[in-house]
Amino acid sequence: MAPRPLAPILLAAFLATACGEDPPPAGPDGGLDCDDCDGDGFFWDVDCDDRDPEVHPGATEVCDHVDNDCDGYVNEGVGDLWYRDADGDGYGDPHDKASSCQEPLGYVPIGTDCDDEDPAVHPGADEPCDGIDNDCDELVDEDCE
């Protein structure tokens, strides 16, 4: 019995390491059984998951904890925009924001607070006669007489 050629074994080991997955199945001659196993137009040597047609270089990254575009990063540039709510009034600072697939602790989806250090100041708040824009409408004491 002749020894198996080393090249297909090394290629399989390289692909398993490079892509974090097993390479495509071996054909009867020991070579790879397909060039584009999932039919997405990208061969196994650049497709980091050649079993999923939604995963390939240039694919749209989505919030699913998968490297959809095969660039080595997961969920980059996707997610909702969240605003830090330091005073806990339910309205965040429009200048302190983060993008994330899930709401980070201390952040809210509304970033319209004009004073995130005072829980009595936010859109829709009462407007007492105090020289402050309490309701964030850029008018001060508009209901005072």
N, CA, C and O atoms as a DFTB+ gen file, in Angstrom:
580 C
 N C O
     1  1       0.848      -1.164       0.000
     2  2       0.000       0.000       0.000
     3  2       0.901       1.238       0.000
     4  3       1.806       1.371       0.824
     5  1       0.626       2.137      -0.949
     6  2       1.407       3.366      -1.083
     7  2       0.965       4.384      -0.049
     8  3      -0.221       4.462       0.273
     9  1       1.895       5.162       0.476
    10  2       1.503       6.202       1.446
    11  2       0.671       7.285       0.767
    12  3       0.837       7.562      -0.421
    13  1      -0.219       7.886       1.536
    14  2      -1.078       8.961       1.017
    15  2      -0.234      10.190       0.764
    16  3       0.682      10.479       1.533
    17  1      -0.531      10.931      -0.320
    18  2       0.215      12.170      -0.567
    19  2      -0.019      13.156       0.573
    20  3      -1.128      13.249       1.097
    21  1       0.998      13.874       0.948
    22  2       0.944      14.794       2.080
    23  2       0.220      16.095       1.738
    24  3      -0.366      16.709       2.629
    25  1       0.239      16.534       0.487
    26  2      -0.352      17.829       0.105
    27  2      -1.827      17.940       0.461
    28  3      -2.204      18.942       1.069
    29  1      -2.704      16.966       0.120
    30  2      -4.129      17.120       0.496
    31  2      -4.335      17.170       2.008
    32  3      -5.227      17.866       2.492
    33  1      -3.515      16.435       2.751
    34  2      -3.656      16.440       4.213
    35  2      -3.265      17.810       4.766
    36  3      -3.962      18.349       5.626
    37  1      -2.164      18.374       4.285
    38  2      -1.734      19.701       4.736
    39  2      -2.736      20.770       4.333
    40  3      -3.003      21.682       5.115
    41  1      -3.304      20.681       3.117
    42  2      -4.301      21.642       2.668
    43  2      -5.526      21.586       3.569
    44  3      -6.056      22.627       3.958
    45  1      -5.978      20.398       3.901
    46  2      -7.146      20.254       4.778
    47  2      -6.864      20.851       6.149
    48  3      -7.723      21.524       6.719
    49  1      -5.668      20.612       6.686
    50  2      -5.317      21.172       7.991
    51  2      -5.246      22.690       7.926
    52  3      -5.706      23.366       8.845
    53  1      -4.676      23.239       6.852
    54  2      -4.605      24.685       6.683
    55  2      -5.998      25.296       6.625
    56  3      -6.258      26.298       7.290
    57  1      -6.889      24.716       5.848
    58  2      -8.244      25.257       5.718
    59  2      -8.993      25.191       7.036
    60  3      -9.721      26.122       7.383
    61  1      -8.826      24.114       7.764
    62  2      -9.503      23.989       9.057
    63  2      -9.017      25.070      10.006
    64  3      -9.806      25.609      10.782
    65  1      -7.732      25.396       9.958
    66  2      -7.183      26.432      10.823
    67  2      -7.580      27.817      10.340
    68  3      -7.977      28.655      11.150
    69  1      -7.484      28.079       9.045
    70  2      -7.743      29.409       8.499
    71  2      -9.196      29.807       8.615
    72  3      -9.490      30.967       8.905
    73  1     -10.104      28.894       8.401
    74  2     -11.526      29.243       8.387
    75  2     -12.233      28.904       9.680
    76  3     -13.381      29.305       9.871
    77  1     -11.589      28.182      10.567
    78  2     -12.257      27.820      11.812
    79  2     -13.288      26.735      11.611
    80  3     -14.055      26.439      12.527
    81  1     -13.324      26.139      10.448
    82  2     -14.281      25.084      10.113
    83  2     -13.513      24.006       9.365
    84  3     -12.389      24.235       8.918
    85  1     -14.106      22.851       9.230
    86  2     -13.516      21.817       8.390
    87  2     -13.619      22.241       6.944
    88  3     -14.558      22.946       6.574
    89  1     -12.657      21.820       6.103
    90  2     -12.753      22.137       4.681
    91  2     -13.855      21.311       4.030
    92  3     -14.414      20.418       4.668
    93  1     -14.174      21.595       2.773
    94  2     -15.164      20.787       2.072
    95  2     -14.755      19.315       2.071
    96  3     -13.579      19.002       2.254
    97  1     -15.715      18.409       1.866
    98  2     -15.411      16.982       1.920
    99  2     -14.434      16.570       0.818
   100  3     -14.379      17.185      -0.246
   101  1     -13.670      15.524       1.095
   102  2     -12.708      15.014       0.117
   103  2     -13.422      14.124      -0.898
   104  3     -14.323      13.360      -0.551
   105  1     -13.006      14.238      -2.147
   106  2     -13.546      13.390      -3.209
   107  2     -12.823      12.060      -3.229
   108  3     -11.954      11.809      -2.395
   109  1     -13.178      11.196      -4.186
   110  2     -12.597       9.864      -4.237
   111  2     -11.091       9.855      -4.495
   112  3     -10.410       8.903      -4.115
   113  1     -10.558      10.903      -5.138
   114  2      -9.124      10.948      -5.417
   115  2      -8.338      11.623      -4.294
   116  3      -7.126      11.804      -4.416
   117  1      -9.005      11.994      -3.212
   118  2      -8.352      12.658      -2.091
   119  2      -8.392      14.164      -2.198
   120  3      -8.090      14.859      -1.228
   121  1      -8.765      14.693      -3.377
   122  2      -8.887      16.136      -3.554
   123  2     -10.225      16.619      -3.014
   124  3     -11.026      15.824      -2.523
   125  1     -10.462      17.906      -3.104
   126  2     -11.719      18.459      -2.606
   127  2     -12.859      18.091      -3.550
   128  3     -12.683      18.048      -4.767
   129  1     -14.023      17.827      -2.974
   130  2     -15.170      17.344      -3.724
   131  2     -15.891      18.465      -4.462
   132  3     -16.642      18.188      -5.398
   133  1     -15.690      19.709      -4.075
   134  2     -16.364      20.802      -4.763
   135  2     -15.519      22.066      -4.642
   136  3     -14.715      22.202      -3.720
   137  1     -15.712      22.982      -5.578
   138  2     -15.003      24.253      -5.523
   139  2     -15.805      25.300      -4.764
   140  3     -15.235      26.133      -4.061
   141  1     -17.130      25.260      -4.905
   142  2     -18.040      26.202      -4.241
   143  2     -19.194      25.376      -3.692
   144  3     -20.254      25.283      -4.311
   145  1     -18.981      24.785      -2.535
   146  2     -19.932      23.818      -1.993
   147  2     -21.314      24.401      -1.729
   148  3     -22.313      23.696      -1.871
   149  1     -21.392      25.686      -1.343
   150  2     -22.701      26.259      -1.026
   151  2     -23.305      27.057      -2.176
   152  3     -24.407      27.589      -2.040
   153  1     -22.609      27.150      -3.300
   154  2     -23.173      27.792      -4.493
   155  2     -23.303      29.305      -4.405
   156  3     -24.121      29.890      -5.115
   157  1     -22.517      29.951      -3.553
   158  2     -22.644      31.408      -3.409
   159  2     -21.715      32.185      -4.335
   160  3     -21.677      33.414      -4.281
   161  1     -20.964      31.484      -5.184
   162  2     -20.077      32.149      -6.122
   163  2     -18.661      32.359      -5.601
   164  3     -17.834      32.954      -6.291
   165  1     -18.367      31.878      -4.388
   166  2     -17.041      32.014      -3.804
   167  2     -16.485      30.629      -3.496
   168  3     -17.147      29.815      -2.852
   169  1     -15.281      30.368      -3.952
   170  2     -14.653      29.065      -3.733
   171  2     -14.227      28.927      -2.282
   172  3     -14.080      29.916      -1.563
   173  1     -14.032      27.685      -1.868
   174  2     -13.706      27.347      -0.488
   175  2     -12.446      28.038       0.023
   176  3     -12.294      28.229       1.229
   177  1     -11.527      28.420      -0.895
   178  2     -10.271      29.009      -0.426
   179  2     -10.427      30.448       0.060
   180  3      -9.534      30.951       0.742
   181  1     -11.541      31.137      -0.268
   182  2     -11.796      32.489       0.240
   183  2     -13.093      32.577       1.042
   184  3     -13.309      33.547       1.768
   185  1     -13.949      31.576       0.914
   186  2     -15.234      31.543       1.613
   187  2     -15.008      30.942       3.003
   188  3     -14.659      29.767       3.111
   189  1     -15.200      31.725       4.065
   190  2     -14.896      31.248       5.416
   191  2     -15.926      30.254       5.949
   192  3     -15.698      29.643       6.993
   193  1     -17.053      30.077       5.258
   194  2     -18.013      29.015       5.597
   195  2     -18.667      28.558       4.301
   196  3     -19.721      29.063       3.914
   197  1     -18.041      27.610       3.643
   198  2     -18.528      27.154       2.340
   199  2     -19.696      26.184       2.462
   200  3     -19.999      25.442       1.528
   201  1     -20.341      26.196       3.612
   202  2     -21.571      25.423       3.794
   203  2     -22.792      26.335       3.916
   204  3     -23.927      25.861       3.960
   205  1     -22.549      27.653       3.970
   206  2     -23.634      28.630       4.144
   207  2     -23.552      29.659       3.024
   208  3     -22.589      30.424       2.972
   209  1     -24.543      29.700       2.119
   210  2     -24.494      30.640       0.996
   211  2     -24.639      32.106       1.398
   212  3     -24.377      32.990       0.584
   213  1     -25.049      32.379       2.625
   214  2     -25.186      33.755       3.113
   215  2     -23.873      34.295       3.674
   216  3     -23.780      35.477       4.002
   217  1     -22.863      33.440       3.785
   218  2     -21.568      33.825       4.336
   219  2     -20.518      33.729       3.235
   220  3     -20.268      32.649       2.698
   221  1     -19.904      34.867       2.900
   222  2     -18.855      34.917       1.878
   223  2     -18.268      36.327       1.852
   224  3     -18.878      37.253       2.386
   225  1     -17.102      36.507       1.245
   226  2     -16.538      37.856       1.146
   227  2     -17.516      38.800       0.449
   228  3     -18.065      38.463      -0.601
   229  1     -17.733      39.968       1.024
   230  2     -18.636      40.949       0.444
   231  2     -20.080      40.816       0.891
   232  3     -20.910      41.650       0.527
   233  1     -20.406      39.786       1.672
   234  2     -21.783      39.629       2.161
   235  2     -22.096      40.757       3.144
   236  3     -21.186      41.363       3.711
   237  1     -23.358      41.029       3.341
   238  2     -23.782      42.045       4.295
   239  2     -23.667      41.495       5.708
   240  3     -24.182      40.417       6.008
   241  1     -22.993      42.237       6.567
   242  2     -22.846      41.838       7.964
   243  2     -24.161      42.102       8.686
   244  3     -24.727      43.187       8.557
   245  1     -24.654      41.129       9.442
   246  2     -25.887      41.266      10.214
   247  2     -25.627      40.854      11.660
   248  3     -24.613      40.223      11.957
   249  1     -26.533      41.206      12.547
   250  2     -26.402      40.888      13.969
   251  2     -26.758      39.427      14.224
   252  3     -27.885      39.120      14.616
   253  1     -25.813      38.534      14.006
   254  2     -26.081      37.119      14.228
   255  2     -24.890      36.380      14.836
   256  3     -24.884      35.150      14.877
   257  1     -23.891      37.109      15.303
   258  2     -22.693      36.535      15.922
   259  2     -21.915      35.646      14.965
   260  3     -21.270      34.686      15.388
   261  1     -21.975      35.969      13.648
   262  2     -21.256      35.243      12.603
   263  2     -20.454      36.261      11.798
   264  3     -20.896      37.395      11.614
   265  1     -19.295      35.869      11.326
   266  2     -18.505      36.721      10.433
   267  2     -19.072      36.559       9.032
   268  3     -18.529      35.793       8.236
   269  1     -20.154      37.265       8.713
   270  2     -20.869      37.101       7.448
   271  2     -20.038      37.466       6.228
   272  3     -20.199      36.857       5.170
   273  1     -19.145      38.455       6.356
   274  2     -18.393      38.936       5.200
   275  2     -16.950      38.433       5.160
   276  3     -16.145      38.920       4.367
   277  1     -16.624      37.464       6.009
   278  2     -15.316      36.785       5.995
   279  2     -14.131      37.744       6.140
   280  3     -13.081      37.528       5.535
   281  1     -14.298      38.797       6.938
   282  2     -13.188      39.738       7.125
   283  2     -12.481      39.553       8.464
   284  3     -11.579      40.317       8.805
   285  1     -12.891      38.543       9.218
   286  2     -12.259      38.276      10.501
   287  2     -12.918      38.963      11.684
   288  3     -12.468      38.792      12.817
   289  1     -13.977      39.741      11.451
   290  2     -14.683      40.445      12.520
   291  2     -16.149      40.029      12.527
   292  3     -16.715      39.718      11.479
   293  1     -16.758      40.023      13.699
   294  2     -18.154      39.612      13.866
   295  2     -19.006      40.817      14.242
   296  3     -18.676      41.554      15.171
   297  1     -20.095      41.010      13.521
   298  2     -21.093      42.050      13.801
   299  2     -20.533      43.469      13.780
   300  3     -21.064      44.342      14.466
   301  1     -19.471      43.724      13.008
   302  2     -18.920      45.073      12.946
   303  2     -19.790      45.958      12.063
   304  3     -20.247      45.542      10.999
   305  1     -20.005      47.169      12.520
   306  2     -20.748      48.143      11.731
   307  2     -22.238      47.900      11.650
   308  3     -22.921      48.534      10.845
   309  1     -22.755      47.005      12.458
   310  2     -24.196      46.746      12.442
   311  2     -24.764      46.923      13.838
   312  3     -24.021      46.992      14.817
   313  1     -26.033      46.993      13.919
   314  2     -26.686      47.129      15.212
   315  2     -27.487      48.411      15.270
   316  3     -27.446      49.238      14.360
   317  1     -28.200      48.552      16.337
   318  2     -29.004      49.748      16.547
   319  2     -28.155      50.799      17.250
   320  3     -27.121      50.489      17.843
   321  1     -28.608      52.039      17.174
   322  2     -27.923      53.134      17.846
   323  2     -28.565      53.336      19.214
   324  3     -29.786      53.436      19.333
   325  1     -27.728      53.394      20.240
   326  2     -28.172      53.552      21.630
   327  2     -27.512      54.799      22.205
   328  3     -26.394      55.150      21.829
   329  1     -28.221      55.472      23.129
   330  2     -27.743      56.727      23.720
   331  2     -27.618      56.560      25.231
   332  3     -28.505      56.002      25.878
   333  1     -26.518      57.045      25.784
   334  2     -26.294      56.923      27.230
   335  2     -27.283      57.792      27.988
   336  3     -27.455      58.973      27.685
   337  1     -27.928      57.193      28.973
   338  2     -28.912      57.881      29.801
   339  2     -28.360      57.985      31.222
   340  3     -28.679      57.159      32.078
   341  1     -27.531      59.004      31.471
   342  2     -26.843      59.152      32.758
   343  2     -27.800      59.473      33.902
   344  3     -27.553      59.073      35.040
   345  1     -28.898      60.196      33.616
   346  2     -29.799      60.589      34.703
   347  2     -30.999      59.655      34.864
   348  3     -31.821      59.871      35.755
   349  1     -31.119      58.640      34.041
   350  2     -32.167      57.628      34.214
   351  2     -33.570      58.079      33.886
   352  3     -34.530      57.472      34.360
   353  1     -33.726      59.140      33.080
   354  2     -35.077      59.623      32.773
   355  2     -35.681      58.992      31.509
   356  3     -36.791      59.342      31.110
   357  1     -34.952      58.066      30.887
   358  2     -35.475      57.396      29.695
   359  2     -35.088      58.071      28.389
   360  3     -35.436      57.587      27.311
   361  1     -34.367      59.193      28.478
   362  2     -33.904      59.925      27.297
   363  2     -32.386      60.025      27.379
   364  3     -31.837      60.380      28.422
   365  1     -31.708      59.712      26.276
   366  2     -30.255      59.694      26.285
   367  2     -29.627      60.934      25.690
   368  3     -30.284      61.746      25.039
   369  1     -28.343      61.052      25.932
   370  2     -27.527      62.156      25.431
   371  2     -27.247      61.922      23.942
   372  3     -26.653      60.905      23.584
   373  1     -27.667      62.848      23.068
   374  2     -27.456      62.637      21.631
   375  2     -25.978      62.619      21.226
   376  3     -25.649      62.197      20.118
   377  1     -25.092      63.070      22.109
   378  2     -23.663      63.114      21.801
   379  2     -22.893      61.913      22.360
   380  3     -21.706      61.754      22.077
   381  1     -23.558      61.075      23.146
   382  2     -22.905      59.910      23.752
   383  2     -23.661      58.671      23.295
   384  3     -24.630      58.252      23.928
   385  1     -23.209      58.090      22.191
   386  2     -23.951      56.992      21.581
   387  2     -23.062      55.800      21.299
   388  3     -21.837      55.909      21.243
   389  1     -23.712      54.654      21.121
   390  2     -23.012      53.407      20.808
   391  2     -23.879      52.591      19.867
   392  3     -25.108      52.651      19.926
   393  1     -23.236      51.835      19.006
   394  2     -23.939      50.928      18.104
   395  2     -23.770      49.517      18.645
   396  3     -22.652      49.084      18.928
   397  1     -24.873      48.804      18.786
   398  2     -24.814      47.456      19.327
   399  2     -26.046      46.673      18.889
   400  3     -27.102      47.245      18.620
   401  1     -25.889      45.360      18.823
   402  2     -27.017      44.501      18.463
   403  2     -27.997      44.358      19.623
   404  3     -29.160      44.018      19.407
   405  1     -27.546      44.610      20.844
   406  2     -28.412      44.555      22.022
   407  2     -28.222      45.833      22.833
   408  3     -27.152      46.441      22.807
   409  1     -29.270      46.233      23.553
   410  2     -29.206      47.464      24.339
   411  2     -28.157      47.355      25.439
   412  3     -28.283      46.514      26.329
   413  1     -27.112      48.205      25.388
   414  2     -26.106      48.186      26.447
   415  2     -26.687      48.737      27.754
   416  3     -27.591      49.572      27.735
   417  1     -26.171      48.270      28.868
   418  2     -26.602      48.738      30.180
   419  2     -26.371      50.238      30.290
   420  3     -25.273      50.714      30.002
   421  1     -27.389      50.992      30.703
   422  2     -27.274      52.435      30.869
   423  2     -27.546      53.226      29.607
   424  3     -27.373      54.445      29.596
   425  1     -27.970      52.556      28.535
   426  2     -28.268      53.221      27.270
   427  2     -29.738      53.021      26.926
   428  3     -30.359      52.053      27.363
   429  1     -30.293      53.947      26.135
   430  2     -31.683      53.906      25.708
   431  2     -31.752      54.188      24.202
   432  3     -30.798      54.713      23.628
   433  1     -32.880      53.842      23.560
   434  2     -32.973      54.057      22.114
   435  2     -33.307      55.486      21.698
   436  3     -33.265      55.800      20.509
   437  1     -33.641      56.359      22.652
   438  2     -34.037      57.740      22.331
   439  2     -32.921      58.684      22.769
   440  3     -32.561      58.712      23.946
   441  1     -32.375      59.450      21.841
   442  2     -31.264      60.344      22.155
   443  2     -31.624      61.800      22.000
   444  3     -30.996      62.517      21.220
   445  1     -32.637      62.253      22.737
   446  2     -33.102      63.634      22.589
   447  2     -33.051      64.428      23.900
   448  3     -33.716      65.458      24.017
   449  1     -32.280      63.969      24.879
   450  2     -32.185      64.670      26.162
   451  2     -31.259      65.881      25.999
   452  3     -30.132      65.747      25.522
   453  1     -31.742      67.062      26.398
   454  2     -30.917      68.263      26.274
   455  2     -30.091      68.534      27.537
   456  3     -29.235      69.419      27.533
   457  1     -30.339      67.782      28.619
   458  2     -29.530      67.880      29.842
   459  2     -29.564      66.517      30.522
   460  3     -30.451      66.240      31.330
   461  1     -28.601      65.677      30.192
   462  2     -28.609      64.300      30.695
   463  2     -28.047      64.183      32.106
   464  3     -27.742      63.082      32.565
   465  1     -27.909      65.316      32.796
   466  2     -27.494      65.273      34.199
   467  2     -28.652      65.608      35.130
   468  3     -28.498      65.556      36.350
   469  1     -29.822      65.955      34.564
   470  2     -30.990      66.338      35.364
   471  2     -32.193      65.508      34.903
   472  3     -32.671      65.698      33.784
   473  1     -32.687      64.600      35.734
   474  2     -33.803      63.741      35.334
   475  2     -35.118      64.501      35.129
   476  3     -36.051      63.953      34.543
   477  1     -35.211      65.737      35.592
   478  2     -36.432      66.531      35.396
   479  2     -36.418      67.265      34.053
   480  3     -37.414      67.884      33.678
   481  1     -35.305      67.202      33.330
   482  2     -35.185      67.884      32.043
   483  2     -35.093      66.831      30.944
   484  3     -34.135      66.061      30.879
   485  1     -36.117      66.812      30.077
   486  2     -36.163      65.878      28.944
   487  2     -37.364      66.243      28.082
   488  3     -38.236      66.979      28.545
   489  1     -37.440      65.764      26.867
   490  2     -38.613      66.051      26.026
   491  2     -39.900      65.631      26.731
   492  3     -39.977      64.543      27.303
   493  1     -40.890      66.485      26.689
   494  2     -42.182      66.199      27.309
   495  2     -42.275      66.550      28.783
   496  3     -43.339      66.388      29.382
   497  1     -41.199      67.023      29.382
   498  2     -41.223      67.386      30.811
   499  2     -42.056      68.646      31.017
   500  3     -42.257      69.430      30.089
   501  1     -42.532      68.829      32.235
   502  2     -43.233      70.067      32.582
   503  2     -42.275      71.238      32.430
   504  3     -41.068      71.095      32.625
   505  1     -42.830      72.412      32.074
   506  2     -42.022      73.612      31.853
   507  2     -42.364      74.644      32.927
   508  3     -43.149      75.556      32.669
   509  1     -41.781      74.515      34.145
   510  2     -42.029      75.523      35.174
   511  2     -41.257      76.810      34.855
   512  3     -40.359      76.813      34.014
   513  1     -41.612      77.877      35.523
   514  2     -40.946      79.172      35.310
   515  2     -39.653      79.207      36.126
   516  3     -39.630      79.702      37.253
   517  1     -38.579      78.674      35.539
   518  2     -37.322      78.569      36.272
   519  2     -36.103      78.986      35.444
   520  3     -34.970      78.799      35.888
   521  1     -36.314      79.543      34.256
   522  2     -35.209      79.989      33.420
   523  2     -34.467      78.863      32.711
   524  3     -33.365      79.069      32.202
   525  1     -35.071      77.661      32.674
   526  2     -34.444      76.497      32.044
   527  2     -35.376      75.944      30.962
   528  3     -36.597      76.012      31.101
   529  1     -34.816      75.412      29.914
   530  2     -35.596      74.705      28.888
   531  2     -35.816      73.278      29.376
   532  3     -35.077      72.369      28.998
   533  1     -36.830      73.080      30.214
   534  2     -37.076      71.781      30.838
   535  2     -37.571      70.714      29.869
   536  3     -37.322      69.528      30.090
   537  1     -38.265      71.104      28.802
   538  2     -38.859      70.127      27.886
   539  2     -38.082      69.957      26.580
   540  3     -38.567      69.312      25.650
   541  1     -36.890      70.528      26.508
   542  2     -35.961      70.344      25.377
   543  2     -36.554      70.786      24.025
   544  3     -36.275      70.183      22.989
   545  1     -37.369      71.842      24.057
   546  2     -37.929      72.329      22.788
   547  2     -37.238      73.618      22.313
   548  3     -37.719      74.288      21.399
   549  1     -36.118      73.950      22.939
   550  2     -35.299      75.124      22.636
   551  2     -35.998      76.441      22.974
   552  3     -35.591      77.500      22.495
   553  1     -37.048      76.380      23.796
   554  2     -37.728      77.564      24.310
   555  2     -37.641      77.516      25.828
   556  3     -37.775      76.448      26.425
   557  1     -37.420      78.651      26.448
   558  2     -37.291      78.717      27.914
   559  2     -38.534      79.393      28.486
   560  3     -38.901      80.505      28.106
   561  1     -39.171      78.669      29.423
   562  2     -40.319      79.198      30.168
   563  2     -41.422      79.722      29.248
   564  3     -42.010      80.767      29.529
   565  1     -41.710      79.017      28.160
   566  2     -42.701      79.491      27.190
   567  2     -44.127      79.511      27.737
   568  3     -44.986      80.176      27.158
   569  1     -44.403      78.813      28.822
   570  2     -45.753      78.807      29.394
   571  2     -45.898      79.778      30.548
   572  3     -46.950      79.808      31.185
   573  1     -44.889      80.567      30.837
   574  2     -44.951      81.497      31.972
   575  2     -45.651      82.800      31.565
   576  3     -45.669      83.203      30.402
   577  1     -46.213      83.416      32.574
   578  2     -46.876      84.695      32.339
   579  2     -46.194      85.802      33.066
   580  3     -46.622      86.953      32.980
